[in-house]
Amino acid sequence: MRIANIVCEREIKIDNKFNLIDSISKSIPNLPTLIVGLDNAKNFGCKLSYLDRKLNHNTFWTFNRMEKRDLFEEDLFYFIEFSYNELLKDIKFNFIDLILSDSDEINQVFNKIKTSNNVITFSYENMVYTYINHMIYGFDLRQVDYIGKSKTIFINKIKDMSSVFLQDEKILIEYKKELYMFNDEIKYVPIIYFIRNNE
């Protein structure tokens, strides 16, 4: 899965979540786009400002490394940050309070999870985060304990409904770079997995 376009004639080091292309015509529509190089930006057809290098809500330009290395690196960093923030705008988080929610509401959530494709779950310490269709559901295992249910049975049920079940702490180390872009909020681990594994 790609989260943004970068139009650049020269190869730059960037991970594969970004669509690195040599022409704006190869861009994926509706994704944030960064045009690298003054000549490329002039071809875009907008009046350029050297101070505000934003062409529209979703499109930016920057100098290439040869033109202004410091501005290129700064703009690239902020563009990456902007791209992740745009991605998060579509993702909702819903904490399911197992104590205060009525059984119909809880059953509805479990039915949504059960009937969805590509369910990704991450379990860490006392929390379980399940991602489906731009929604992350959060469950606190201490509440499972509090209402007199078995944590093991609860986790096994979620595991059975999940296409992918992550629980190894090594994942946090592996995803450290991406988590930084998600403000180090571990509830986004299933999203990172989804981005990495859905080309």
Buried (B, 14 or more C-beta within 10 A) or exposed (E): EBBBBBBBEEEEEBEEBBBBBEEBEEBEEEBBBBBBBBEBBEEBEBEEEEEEBEBEEBBBBBBBBEEBEEBBEEBBEBBBEBBBEBBBEEBEBEBBEBEEBEEEEBEEBBEBBEEBEEBBBBBBEEBBBBBBEEBBBBBBBEBBBEEEEEBEEBBEBBBEBBEBBBEEEEBBEBBEEBBEBBEEEBBBBBBBBBBBEEE
